[in-house]
Amino acid sequence: MTKKIEITNNIRTLRFFANEMTQQELAEKAGVSRQTIIAVEAGKYSPSLELAFRIAEAFGVQIGEVFSYQSKGEGT
């Protein structure tokens, strides 16, 4: 059995501390639609590695400050 990985993010908090950056502003900086940012922020969509780095770059932080993961369940 493989472990399930739960990916979480701090996008909402980072937007707040970035002068309350809007989802639209972040989308423009990352080169995606606002709907994509909404889905990623809500945890309904896991971004590609490239997009994850672009989001981190938009905030001027390392990727680990935006995204984190946790293993869940039994593993091999």
C-alpha positions in Angstrom: 0.0 0.0 0.0 1.3 3.5 -0.8 1.1 6.5 1.4 -1.2 9.3 0.4 0.4 12.7 0.3 -1.6 15.8 1.4 -0.3 19.0 -0.1 -1.2 22.3 1.7 -0.4 25.9 0.9 0.0 29.3 2.5 -1.1 31.3 -0.5 -3.9 33.1 1.3 -1.6 34.2 4.1 1.1 35.2 1.7 -1.3 37.3 -0.3 -2.4 39.0 2.9 1.1 39.9 3.8 1.9 41.0 0.2 -0.3 44.1 0.7 -3.4 42.0 0.3 -2.5 40.9 -3.2 -5.6 39.8 -5.0 -6.0 36.4 -6.6 -6.1 38.2 -10.0 -2.8 39.9 -9.3 -1.2 36.6 -8.3 -2.6 34.9 -11.4 -1.1 37.6 -13.6 2.3 37.3 -12.0 2.2 33.5 -12.3 0.8 33.5 -15.8 -2.4 31.6 -15.1 -6.1 32.3 -14.8 -7.7 33.5 -11.6 -9.7 30.3 -11.5 -6.5 28.3 -11.3 -5.2 30.4 -8.4 -8.6 29.9 -6.7 -8.4 26.1 -7.1 -4.8 25.9 -5.9 -5.5 28.1 -2.9 -8.5 26.0 -1.9 -6.5 22.8 -2.2 -8.7 21.5 -5.0 -5.9 21.5 -7.6 -2.2 20.6 -7.2 -0.1 22.8 -9.4 2.7 21.6 -11.6 6.1 22.0 -10.3 6.7 24.8 -12.7 3.6 26.7 -11.5 4.5 26.1 -7.9 7.9 27.8 -8.5 6.2 30.7 -10.3 3.8 31.2 -7.4 6.7 31.2 -5.0 8.6 33.6 -7.2 5.6 36.0 -7.3 5.9 36.3 -3.5 9.7 36.4 -3.5 10.0 33.4 -1.3 11.2 29.8 -1.5 8.8 27.1 -2.6 8.8 25.5 0.8 7.3 28.7 2.3 4.3 28.4 -0.1 3.7 24.6 -0.3 4.2 21.8 2.2 3.2 18.1 2.2 2.4 15.5 4.8 2.2 11.7 4.3 -1.0 10.1 5.4 -1.9 6.4 6.0 0.0 3.2 5.9 3.0 2.7 3.6 5.3 0.1 2.4 
